[in-house]
């Protein structure tokens, strides 16, 4: 799950929406609260103060990184000149293209809206999440039934063969699922309509 991955390692997550940055921070804090752990947060623009929600008690607001902490969340930092002083488990939530140079030991992902409160995380994490009313996030599962099978087949095929054309994807799905090409094309159209895959220049890219 996306939260478990963000709690380990160094991450830069790019997204436009302040509410989503707050929701990620709150969800991480609630996950750690179950383990009786605090979550230090540096929030330069004061996003957490501006939201109309009660913050988990284990969020500790800081003004700068301090030594001897295991985890840190930074929201829209103005500058980061000394990456090496940050903890091994750090999440930086920032607007797209704010941080252009990234040290090699950092992971990166971008969050894009699909529809309503549903988003896609793309990059070193690839997942769909939904923003709940209580400013928590949860992972959206793969589509049920044959469409979920088709999505997994496409992902594995790209790992094995590289880029897939629409024709390639149709043939692979028809063969693996035991259906005709017309049914396979219908599944591709439905997966694309619901943004589980992207079709671009005649090629298929699972998200």
Phi, psi and omega in degrees: 000150186302321182296320180297321180291321181291336180282354180232129177094182182253123187232141166242120182246119180262128174203154183278327194271124178298322180299323181289322175299317178296318182297319178297315180298314180297319180294320176297317180297317180294325177296320179285331180300327178294341178256009181059040179244144177275158176235103175291136182227131170254116187237082184301315181278357179072034180299318182294331177289331188274346182278148180268071180205149177280132182276146174302143184294341183273003172281125178247113182277128181243165175256344179198160179298142177237160181282163173064037170239149184273329185222155179206139171245131176241127181252118178048058177294142181292313177213153173228096184269340186231077179301328187292342180274352181283151179300162179295336179244092183230136174243121176253120179255115188217165176287153180304141175067012176289317180253111187265325181256125186238124176302154188294336183271011178258148172259157183217144176209156176241145178248127179235144178286136173267300178194143178056240180257018182255137185227161173245132172260124183235139180137230178286348166239138174232100181211161172254134179231161176232139178270119183272167183297332181268023179060034168251162176240153174221155179282138176270127181288162176298157180300147183286164171066217187294332179291322175295319176299317181298318180298316179295320178298317180295318179298316180293323180295322179293323176297319184282319190245350185088210183301143178244131170282167176301320179298314178302312183299320180296314181296316181297314180296317180299317182290312186289327183264352180069039180236172179274170185294327178297316178294322179297318178296321177299320178295318178300317180298317181292319178296322178291320181299323181266011173065028172277336174227160174243132177251120186215126179053040176078009180242156182248130181230106173297141180268000000 
